[in-house]
Amino acid sequence: MRHVLNLRGVAWRNSRALRIMPHVVDSTLLASAIALMFITHQYPFVNSWLTVKLFALVAYIVLGSIALKYGRTPFGRRAAFLTAAAVFAFIISVARSHSPLAYSRSSDAASNMSAVAFDPIVGNCARVGQ
């Protein structure tokens, strides 16, 4: 949304809500991801798909900064935005498939992977689907 406002020349930086809300949302998502990491015992640099997802997230943040703030030309901002959108789609596909090569994974292989289930009564995690 901020990218479209930026391209149209709207002074969105004057709106306090449009400046603050993305940080609130991002912080909430990051806190949720960290909590989920500890609950499920799946960590970056241990699980390859999480490592790829982490690096893709950093690339997404950098590209978003270029698209919204640091891009020097409208073409550069637009290219950064489109690349950030592609990286975001890649992050989602990695998260859904639990594979660092998310686009190349077949549906049969994805259906055979194991998942982690959290039992709130017992308070632990167990692998399912093995």
N, C-alpha and C positions, 0 to 999 in steps of 0.2 A: 504494500500500500504506500509506504513512504517513497519507494522508488518511482511509482507512477506520479505522485505529487511532486517529486523532485524534477521529473521530466517535464511536467506541465508548468513548472515555475512557481508553484504554490509555496508560500512561506510557511511550511509545516513546522519549521524549527521554532516558531513563535508559540506553538501550542505545547503547553507543558505535558499534557496527556500523551501526545504523540512522541515526545522525547523520552518520557519515563517508562511507559508501559512495555516497550520491547525489553527493557532491562529487567523489569519485574517478571515478565514471562520467561525470559532466558534463564534468570536465576532460579525460578521455580522448576523449570525443566532440568537444569543442571543438578539441583538438590535431589530431585526425584531419581535421576540417573545414578547419582552416587549412592543413594539409599538402596536402590534396586541392585546395584553392583554388590553391596555388602550382604544383602538378603539372599541373593542367588549364588554368591561366591564365584562370580565370573568377572575376571579382571583384564584390563588392557595389558598388553605385553605378555600375557599368559594365553589368552584366547586370540587367535589371529584375526578373527572377524571383528572383535572389539578394537583391536589395534588399528585396523584399517578404518573403522568407523570413527575413531578418535582423530586420526590424521585428516580424514575427510571433513570432520567438523571444524578443525582448525582452518582448512582451506576455505570452507564455506564462510567462516567469520571474516577472514581476510578479504575474500571476494565481495562480501556484503559491505565491508568498509570502503572498498574501492567504488562500489556501485553507488553508495550514498554520500560519501564524503571526499574521498581522495582521488576520484577519477578526474582527470584534467579536461577531457573532452566528452561531449555527449555520446560519441561512439564508444569510447573507453568505458564509460559508465554502463551503457547498454550491454556491451560485451561481458563485463564483469557480472551484471545481473543475470544474463542468460546462462553464463557458466555456473554461477552460484545455484541457479535453479536446477541445472543438470547434476551438480554435486549433491544437492538436497535429495533428488530422486535416487541417486546412487546410495546415499545414507539410508534411505528407507528400504531399498532393496537388500542392502547388507543386513539391516536389522531384521527383516522378515525371513531371510534365508539362512542367517547365521553362517554365511560363507563370505570370505574376502573377495571372491570372484562372483558376486551376486548375480550378474546378468547371465553368466554362463552356466549356472546351476540348473539342472533339469528338474521338472516337477516331481519325478520319481525319487530323486535323491533328496529333495526337500521334504518329502513325506516320510522318509526313513530316518530323519535326524531326530535326536532325542531332545526333549525339552526339560526345563526345570520347573517344578511345581512347588509352591510354598504352602505348607500346612499351618494355618494360623493357630490351630488348637495346640499342636505339638510344638510349634515354633521353630521348625527347621525346614530345609529344602531337600527334595529328593528328585533324582532323575527319573523321568517317565519316558516310555517309548523305546526302551532298550531290549 
